[in-house]
């Protein structure tokens, strides 16, 4: 059923170009559906906008009533982070999101003007010692938690270590700064849909 939808020129074959277009369409639909689903939940006064207060009250209402929850989870930190991202997405600074601004808030990786916040949040998550950089151990620790010593590490982790030294840490100072992290998670010359389409065709096209 899906192949029939991907094959837009109806020649019975799926090409790389058709696959790429389909993947992009599927990604957009996923983003759009996710925004539509959450829009109803957060626009509590039904005025066609979502204010920061509406978002905060729906998401953190119970925490605001009881700032010392039993689960020990740091909601305050999450709220500060959400507010920072909301303000970044809110282009006109009126603390009220249009549907487009709310989409940028929920899916910042889809918007150029949100890229810095994606990098900042990623760095904050991985940078355990809080020095503002990602060192090799933090980089590896984000994907793999070792129980034993380095000798027990699987092959792919060794490859990632080499990747870090060779490609991620461009200025060779032993850590990744903001610019290097951006190149890692949001490479400007890399199209995910194209790479995936190419991979799928390469793996599936048996008669070449």
Backbone as numpy.savetxt, mean C-alpha at the origin, in Angstrom:
# Nx Ny Nz CAx CAy CAz Cx Cy Cz
-15.32 -17.97 -18.47 -16.16 -16.76 -18.47 -15.29 -15.51 -18.47
-14.26 -15.51 -17.63 -13.41 -14.32 -17.52 -12.55 -14.14 -18.76
-12.02 -15.26 -19.28 -11.18 -15.18 -20.48 -11.94 -14.49 -21.61
-13.23 -14.81 -21.71 -14.07 -14.20 -22.74 -14.13 -12.67 -22.57
-14.10 -12.22 -21.32 -14.14 -10.77 -21.05 -12.78 -10.12 -21.33
-11.71 -10.86 -21.07 -10.36 -10.31 -21.28 -10.06 -10.17 -22.77
-10.53 -11.16 -23.55 -10.24 -11.22 -24.98 -11.10 -10.21 -25.74
-10.70 -8.94 -25.71 -11.57 -7.87 -26.23 -11.75 -7.93 -27.75
-10.73 -8.39 -28.49 -10.91 -8.43 -29.96 -11.52 -9.76 -30.42
-11.88 -10.61 -29.46 -12.61 -11.87 -29.72 -11.93 -12.77 -30.75
-10.58 -12.83 -30.72 -9.89 -13.72 -31.67 -9.57 -15.06 -31.03
-10.08 -15.28 -29.81 -9.85 -16.56 -29.14 -8.53 -16.65 -28.40
-7.75 -15.55 -28.41 -6.46 -15.53 -27.71 -6.40 -14.37 -26.72
-5.75 -14.63 -25.61 -5.49 -13.56 -24.65 -4.06 -13.07 -24.86
-3.90 -11.79 -25.19 -2.56 -11.23 -25.39 -2.10 -10.52 -24.12
-0.82 -10.19 -24.11 -0.25 -9.46 -22.98 -0.98 -8.13 -22.77
-1.24 -7.42 -23.89 -1.94 -6.13 -23.80 -3.34 -6.26 -23.22
-4.06 -7.29 -23.66 -5.42 -7.50 -23.14 -5.40 -7.85 -21.65
-4.41 -8.66 -21.27 -4.28 -9.04 -19.86 -3.97 -7.82 -19.00
-3.05 -6.99 -19.49 -2.65 -5.79 -18.74 -3.86 -4.88 -18.51
-4.65 -4.69 -19.58 -5.84 -3.84 -19.47 -6.83 -4.42 -18.46
-6.97 -5.75 -18.48 -7.90 -6.41 -17.57 -7.45 -6.27 -16.11
-6.16 -6.46 -15.88 -5.63 -6.37 -14.50 -5.85 -4.95 -13.97
-5.56 -3.95 -14.81 -5.77 -2.55 -14.39 -7.24 -2.30 -14.05
-8.12 -2.84 -14.90 -9.56 -2.67 -14.69 -9.99 -3.34 -13.37
-9.45 -4.53 -13.12 -9.79 -5.26 -11.90 -9.30 -4.51 -10.67
-8.11 -3.93 -10.76 -7.57 -3.15 -9.63 -8.46 -1.94 -9.33
-8.84 -1.24 -10.42 -9.71 -0.06 -10.25 -11.04 -0.44 -9.63
-11.59 -1.56 -10.08 -12.88 -2.02 -9.56 -12.75 -2.35 -8.07
-11.64 -2.97 -7.69 -11.42 -3.31 -6.29 -11.40 -2.04 -5.43
-10.67 -1.03 -5.91 -10.57 0.24 -5.18 -11.95 0.89 -5.09
-12.63 0.94 -6.22 -13.94 1.59 -6.29 -14.95 0.89 -5.36
-14.97 -0.44 -5.41 -15.90 -1.20 -4.56 -15.61 -0.98 -3.09
-14.33 -0.93 -2.75 -13.96 -0.77 -1.35 -14.39 0.61 -0.83
-14.26 1.64 -1.68 -14.68 2.98 -1.29 -16.20 3.04 -1.15
-16.90 2.48 -2.14 -18.38 2.48 -2.08 -18.88 1.81 -0.80
-18.26 0.69 -0.45 -18.69 -0.07 0.72 -18.51 0.75 2.00
-17.36 1.44 2.09 -17.09 2.18 3.32 -17.74 3.55 3.36
-18.07 4.08 2.19 -18.66 5.41 2.12 -19.94 5.48 2.97
-20.82 4.49 2.79 -22.10 4.48 3.50 -21.88 4.46 5.01
-20.86 3.74 5.42 -20.61 3.55 6.85 -20.14 4.86 7.52
-19.34 5.66 6.77 -18.72 6.83 7.39 -19.48 8.14 7.18
-20.26 8.22 6.09 -21.01 9.46 5.85 -22.27 9.44 6.71
-22.09 9.65 8.00 -23.19 9.42 8.95 -24.34 10.41 8.77
-24.04 11.65 8.34 -25.14 12.60 8.17 -25.67 12.63 6.73
-25.14 11.71 5.90 -25.64 11.54 4.53 -25.61 12.82 3.69
-24.56 13.64 3.86 -24.51 14.90 3.09 -23.61 14.79 1.86
-23.12 13.56 1.59 -22.29 13.38 0.40 -20.83 13.72 0.61
-20.45 13.98 1.86 -19.04 14.21 2.22 -18.74 13.43 3.50
-17.45 13.18 3.73 -17.05 12.56 5.00 -16.09 13.50 5.70
-16.51 14.00 6.85 -15.63 14.90 7.60 -14.68 14.06 8.46
-13.60 14.69 8.89 -12.66 14.00 9.78 -13.38 13.56 11.05
-14.29 14.41 11.57 -15.03 14.05 12.79 -15.88 12.80 12.57
-16.54 12.72 11.42 -17.35 11.53 11.13 -16.46 10.29 11.10
-15.36 10.40 10.37 -14.46 9.24 10.26 -13.94 8.83 11.64
-13.50 9.84 12.40 -12.91 9.55 13.72 -13.95 8.91 14.66
-15.16 9.45 14.64 -16.18 8.93 15.56 -16.58 7.50 15.24
-16.69 7.19 13.93 -17.05 5.82 13.55 -15.91 4.86 13.87
-14.67 5.28 13.56 -13.53 4.37 13.73 -13.07 4.26 15.17
-13.06 5.39 15.88 -12.45 5.41 17.21 -13.42 5.78 18.33
-14.71 5.80 18.01 -15.71 6.21 19.00 -15.59 5.50 20.33
-15.47 4.18 20.29 -15.41 3.42 21.54 -14.13 3.73 22.31
-13.03 3.94 21.56 -11.76 4.28 22.21 -11.86 5.66 22.87
-12.52 6.62 22.19 -12.63 7.97 22.74 -13.46 7.96 24.02
-14.44 7.05 24.10 -15.24 6.94 25.32 -14.43 6.32 26.46
-13.53 5.40 26.08 -12.71 4.72 27.10 -11.26 4.71 26.63
-10.50 5.78 26.92 -9.14 5.92 26.39 -8.14 4.91 26.95
-8.61 4.01 27.82 -7.68 3.02 28.38 -8.21 1.61 28.14
-8.23 1.17 26.87 -8.87 -0.13 26.56 -8.07 -1.31 27.14
-8.81 -2.41 27.38 -8.19 -3.59 28.01 -7.19 -4.27 27.10
-7.39 -4.16 25.77 -6.53 -4.93 24.86 -5.13 -4.32 24.73
-4.91 -3.18 25.39 -3.56 -2.59 25.40 -3.11 -2.08 24.05
-4.02 -1.99 23.11 -3.65 -1.56 21.76 -3.55 -0.05 21.72
-2.57 0.45 20.94 -2.37 1.90 20.93 -3.24 2.60 19.88
-4.48 2.86 20.26 -5.41 3.51 19.31 -5.06 4.96 19.07
-4.49 5.61 20.09 -4.15 7.03 19.94 -3.16 7.21 18.80
-2.15 6.35 18.77 -1.13 6.41 17.72 -1.77 6.21 16.34
-2.68 5.23 16.26 -3.37 4.96 14.99 -4.19 6.16 14.56
-4.83 6.80 15.52 -5.70 7.94 15.22 -4.88 9.12 14.71
-3.74 9.36 15.34 -2.84 10.43 14.91 -2.39 10.18 13.47
-2.07 8.94 13.20 -1.61 8.54 11.86 -2.73 8.71 10.83
-3.93 8.27 11.19 -5.08 8.42 10.29 -5.37 9.90 10.00
-5.26 10.72 11.04 -5.55 12.15 10.87 -4.54 12.79 9.92
-3.30 12.40 10.09 -2.24 12.93 9.22 -2.52 12.55 7.76
-2.92 11.29 7.54 -3.20 10.83 6.18 -4.47 11.49 5.63
-5.47 11.66 6.49 -6.72 12.29 6.06 -6.45 13.72 5.60
-5.62 14.44 6.38 -5.30 15.84 6.04 -4.50 15.92 4.73
-3.66 14.95 4.50 -2.87 14.92 3.28 -3.79 14.66 2.07
-4.78 13.78 2.25 -5.70 13.44 1.16 -6.65 14.59 0.86
-6.94 15.37 1.89 -7.90 16.47 1.80 -7.25 17.69 1.16
-7.28 17.73 -0.17 -6.51 18.73 -0.92 -6.86 20.17 -0.57
-8.14 20.46 -0.35 -8.51 21.86 -0.11 -8.46 22.25 1.36
-8.08 21.30 2.22 -7.83 21.63 3.62 -9.07 21.99 4.43
-10.26 21.54 4.00 -11.46 21.89 4.78 -11.86 20.79 5.76
-10.97 19.80 5.94 -11.19 18.67 6.86 -12.45 17.87 6.51
-12.86 17.96 5.25 -14.00 17.21 4.76 -13.63 16.58 3.43
-13.84 15.28 3.31 -13.39 14.57 2.12 -14.53 14.39 1.12
-14.24 14.73 -0.13 -15.09 14.34 -1.24 -14.84 12.86 -1.50
-15.59 12.27 -2.40 -15.39 10.84 -2.68 -13.97 10.60 -3.21
-13.50 11.53 -4.04 -12.15 11.39 -4.61 -11.08 11.49 -3.50
-11.24 12.45 -2.61 -10.28 12.62 -1.51 -10.33 11.42 -0.56
-11.53 10.89 -0.34 -11.67 9.72 0.54 -11.01 8.50 -0.08
-11.08 8.41 -1.42 -10.41 7.32 -2.13 -8.89 7.44 -1.94
-8.39 8.67 -2.03 -6.95 8.89 -1.82 -6.55 8.56 -0.39
-7.44 8.79 0.56 -7.18 8.46 1.96 -7.11 6.94 2.16
-8.07 6.22 1.57 -8.12 4.76 1.76 -7.08 4.03 0.93
-6.79 4.57 -0.26 -5.86 3.90 -1.18 -4.77 4.87 -1.65
-3.93 5.33 -0.74 -2.97 6.38 -1.08 -1.97 5.98 -2.17
-1.73 4.67 -2.29 -0.74 4.23 -3.29 -1.21 4.47 -4.72
-2.51 4.78 -4.88 -3.07 5.03 -6.22 -2.89 6.49 -6.66
-2.42 7.35 -5.76 -2.38 8.78 -6.05 -0.97 9.35 -5.90
-0.52 10.07 -6.91 0.82 10.65 -6.87 1.03 11.57 -5.68
0.02 12.40 -5.38 0.23 13.38 -4.31 0.23 12.75 -2.92
-0.06 11.45 -2.85 -0.05 10.74 -1.57 1.20 9.88 -1.38
2.09 9.90 -2.36 3.23 8.97 -2.30 4.11 9.18 -1.07
4.32 10.45 -0.70 5.20 10.72 0.45 4.66 10.11 1.74
3.33 10.12 1.88 2.75 9.58 3.12 2.87 8.06 3.13
2.77 7.43 1.94 2.95 5.98 1.85 4.36 5.61 2.29
5.34 6.38 1.81 6.74 6.13 2.17 6.94 6.36 3.67
6.39 7.46 4.18 6.55 7.79 5.60 5.97 6.70 6.50
4.76 6.23 6.16 4.11 5.19 6.98 4.89 3.88 6.91
5.39 3.55 5.72 6.17 2.32 5.56 7.43 2.38 6.42
8.10 3.53 6.36 9.34 3.68 7.14 9.05 3.58 8.63
7.98 4.22 9.08 7.65 4.17 10.51 7.37 2.74 10.96
6.74 1.95 10.08 6.43 0.56 10.43 7.69 -0.30 10.56
8.65 -0.07 9.67 9.81 -0.98 9.59 10.96 -0.50 10.47
11.07 0.82 10.65 12.18 1.42 11.40 11.98 1.23 12.90
12.44 0.08 13.42 12.17 -0.27 14.82 12.97 0.56 15.82
14.18 1.00 15.43 14.97 1.76 16.40 14.72 3.26 16.33
13.81 3.67 15.45 13.36 5.06 15.42 14.40 6.08 14.99
15.39 5.66 14.19 16.42 6.63 13.78 16.08 7.29 12.45
14.91 6.97 11.89 14.49 7.62 10.64 15.03 6.95 9.39
15.67 5.79 9.56 16.20 5.04 8.42 15.80 3.57 8.56
15.95 2.82 7.46 15.74 1.37 7.51 17.08 0.70 7.29
17.59 0.04 8.33 18.87 -0.67 8.14 18.60 -2.10 7.67
19.66 -2.82 7.39 19.53 -4.15 6.79 18.70 -5.09 7.66
18.96 -5.09 8.97 18.23 -6.01 9.86 16.74 -5.64 9.93
16.44 -4.35 9.91 15.04 -3.92 9.93 14.35 -4.32 8.63
15.07 -4.17 7.53 14.55 -4.54 6.21 14.22 -6.03 6.16
15.15 -6.86 6.63 14.92 -8.31 6.65 13.82 -8.66 7.66
13.87 -8.00 8.82 12.90 -8.27 9.88 11.46 -8.01 9.45
11.29 -7.15 8.47 9.94 -6.86 7.98 9.35 -8.03 7.21
10.21 -8.89 6.62 9.70 -10.00 5.82 9.93 -11.36 6.47
10.83 -11.40 7.43 11.23 -12.72 7.95 11.64 -12.57 9.41
11.04 -13.40 10.28 11.47 -13.35 11.68 12.31 -14.60 11.96
13.56 -14.38 12.36 14.39 -15.56 12.58 14.25 -16.06 14.00
14.14 -17.39 14.08 14.15 -18.02 15.39 15.57 -18.45 15.71
16.23 -19.03 14.71 17.62 -19.46 14.93 18.59 -18.37 14.53
19.82 -18.75 14.23 20.81 -17.77 13.79 20.72 -17.56 12.29
21.65 -16.76 11.76 21.65 -16.46 10.33 21.86 -17.72 9.49
22.48 -18.75 10.12 22.78 -19.98 9.37 21.50 -20.70 8.94
20.41 -20.50 9.71 19.16 -21.18 9.39 18.32 -20.43 8.35
18.81 -19.29 7.90 17.98 -18.49 6.99 17.77 -19.18 5.66
16.53 -19.14 5.15 16.28 -19.72 3.83 17.00 -18.93 2.73
17.06 -19.54 1.58 17.83 -18.96 0.47 17.30 -17.59 0.06
15.97 -17.43 0.05 15.38 -16.17 -0.41 15.76 -15.00 0.50
16.00 -15.31 1.79 16.40 -14.23 2.71 17.83 -13.78 2.39
18.69 -14.74 2.08 20.06 -14.39 1.67 20.02 -13.51 0.41
19.14 -13.89 -0.53 18.99 -13.09 -1.75 18.54 -11.68 -1.42
17.60 -11.55 -0.47 17.11 -10.22 -0.08 18.23 -9.40 0.55
19.10 -10.05 1.32 20.24 -9.34 1.90 21.12 -8.76 0.80
21.36 -9.58 -0.22 22.17 -9.11 -1.36 21.47 -7.96 -2.09
20.15 -8.11 -2.26 19.35 -7.06 -2.91 19.51 -5.73 -2.18
19.48 -5.82 -0.85 19.59 -4.60 -0.04 20.92 -3.90 -0.31
21.99 -4.68 -0.25 23.33 -4.11 -0.44 23.54 -3.62 -1.86
23.09 -4.43 -2.83 23.35 -4.11 -4.24 22.45 -3.01 -4.79
21.14 -3.09 -4.47 20.18 -2.22 -5.16 19.42 -1.24 -4.28
19.06 -1.68 -3.06 18.21 -0.82 -2.22 19.01 0.36 -1.65
20.16 0.04 -1.06 20.99 1.07 -0.41 21.91 1.70 -1.45
21.35 2.64 -2.22 22.07 3.16 -3.38 23.33 3.94 -3.02
23.31 4.66 -1.91 24.50 5.45 -1.56 25.46 4.70 -0.63
25.14 3.40 -0.42 26.05 2.51 0.31 26.39 2.98 1.73
25.40 3.57 2.42 25.71 4.00 3.79 25.14 3.01 4.83
24.67 1.84 4.32 24.22 0.79 5.23 22.77 0.91 5.66
22.07 1.92 5.15 20.66 2.07 5.52 19.90 2.76 4.39
18.58 2.61 4.42 17.74 3.22 3.40 17.12 4.50 3.93
17.31 5.60 3.19 16.65 6.85 3.56 15.30 6.93 2.84
14.67 8.09 2.94 13.33 8.24 2.37 13.31 8.01 0.85
14.28 8.57 0.16 14.32 8.46 -1.30 14.55 7.00 -1.72
15.45 6.31 -1.02 15.75 4.91 -1.34 14.54 4.02 -1.04
13.83 4.34 0.04 12.62 3.57 0.39 11.54 3.77 -0.67
11.43 5.00 -1.15 10.44 5.32 -2.20 10.73 4.51 -3.47
12.01 4.45 -3.85 12.40 3.66 -5.03 12.07 2.18 -4.85
12.12 1.73 -3.60 11.84 0.32 -3.31 10.34 0.02 -3.41
9.50 0.81 -2.71 8.08 0.44 -2.65 7.25 1.06 -3.76
7.71 2.18 -4.33 6.95 2.83 -5.41 7.88 3.14 -6.58
8.49 2.12 -7.18 9.44 2.39 -8.27 8.75 3.09 -9.44
9.37 4.16 -9.92 8.71 4.97 -10.94 8.66 4.27 -12.29
9.60 3.37 -12.54 9.66 2.75 -13.87 9.08 1.34 -13.89
8.21 1.03 -12.90 7.69 -0.34 -12.80 6.18 -0.32 -12.84
5.61 -1.05 -13.79 4.16 -1.14 -13.92 3.72 -2.54 -13.47
3.05 -2.61 -12.32 2.67 -3.91 -11.75 1.80 -4.73 -12.71
0.85 -4.06 -13.34 -0.07 -4.78 -14.23 0.69 -5.37 -15.42
1.61 -4.58 -15.94 2.40 -5.05 -17.09 3.29 -6.23 -16.70
3.93 -6.11 -15.53 4.80 -7.19 -15.06 4.00 -8.47 -14.84
2.82 -8.34 -14.26 1.99 -9.51 -13.99 1.50 -10.14 -15.30
1.09 -9.29 -16.25 0.62 -9.80 -17.54 1.74 -10.56 -18.25
2.92 -9.96 -18.24 4.08 -10.58 -18.91 4.39 -11.93 -18.26
4.36 -11.96 -16.93 4.63 -13.18 -16.18 3.62 -14.27 -16.52
2.34 -13.90 -16.54 1.30 -14.89 -16.81 1.41 -15.47 -18.22
1.67 -14.59 -19.19 1.81 -15.08 -20.57 3.05 -15.97 -20.69
4.14 -15.53 -20.09 5.39 -16.31 -20.16 5.18 -17.72 -19.57
4.51 -17.79 -18.43 4.32 -19.08 -17.76 3.31 -19.98 -18.50
2.33 -19.36 -19.17 1.22 -20.15 -19.73 1.40 -20.52 -21.20
2.17 -19.72 -21.92 2.27 -19.88 -23.38 3.22 -21.04 -23.72
2.68 -22.27 -23.69 3.56 -23.44 -23.82 4.14 -23.62 -25.22
3.37 -23.31 -26.24 3.89 -23.52 -27.59 4.67 -22.30 -28.11
4.81 -21.34 -27.24 5.60 -20.11 -27.52 5.13 -19.39 -28.79
